[in-house]
Amino acid sequence: MKISSILIFAFFLTALSSCSDDPVATGVITVYNEEGIIVVGAKVVLTQEEILGVDQTNIVSTQFTDSKGQTEHILENEAVMNVTSTYVFESDTLYYGESVIALTLGQTVRKNIEILPF
């Protein structure tokens, strides 16, 4: 009786550990201004336009930077994404920056974006 209980427990433990999440591609974007100061509340948009023959297209991920000036974007597949960031300062000055990020499955890729007056 004890051996069968141990075997059942071991089976469920193994089954649960094999149910881990599939790997994802994560991009962490940090936005800063021309003085090197992080920007809180900047809009960050990752986009990938439709490309013929590519499975993952027409993707848009929009977030606003947190207290660390960062956003975290998680995708199910690898992708090369366009990154744009905008911020309106004192309701009259638009700051803008852009770049590209290549996201890889199972990895966190970090990218810094400098935004400048537009």
C-alpha positions, 0 to 999 in steps of 0.5 A, spaced: 500 500 500 505 504 501 509 503 495 503 504 490 501 511 494 509 513 493 508 511 486 502 515 485 505 521 488 511 520 484 507 520 477 503 526 479 509 530 481 512 528 474 506 530 470 505 536 474 513 538 473 512 537 465 506 542 464 511 548 465 509 553 460 512 553 453 517 558 452 515 565 450 519 571 447 520 577 451 522 584 450 523 589 455 523 596 453 526 602 457 525 609 455 529 615 457 530 622 454 536 626 451 538 627 459 538 620 460 533 620 465 527 615 464 521 617 462 514 614 466 508 614 462 511 614 455 507 610 450 511 604 447 508 600 441 511 594 438 508 593 431 510 588 425 507 589 419 504 583 414 509 580 411 507 574 406 510 567 408 511 569 415 506 566 420 506 571 425 504 578 422 500 584 424 502 584 431 501 590 435 503 591 443 501 597 446 503 599 453 505 605 457 512 605 461 512 604 469 515 607 474 522 604 472 521 607 465 520 600 462 514 596 458 514 588 458 512 585 451 511 577 451 510 574 444 508 567 443 513 566 437 520 569 435 519 576 431 523 582 429 518 588 431 518 595 430 518 599 436 516 607 437 515 611 443 511 617 444 511 622 450 507 629 451 511 633 455 507 639 458 501 638 453 505 642 448 512 638 446 511 631 443 517 627 444 519 621 439 523 615 438 524 609 434 528 602 433 527 595 432 528 589 436 529 582 435 525 577 440 528 570 441 524 564 444 526 563 451 530 569 452 528 576 454 531 582 450 532 588 453 532 595 448 533 602 450 529 607 446 531 615 447 526 620 445 527 627 443 523 633 441 519 632 435 
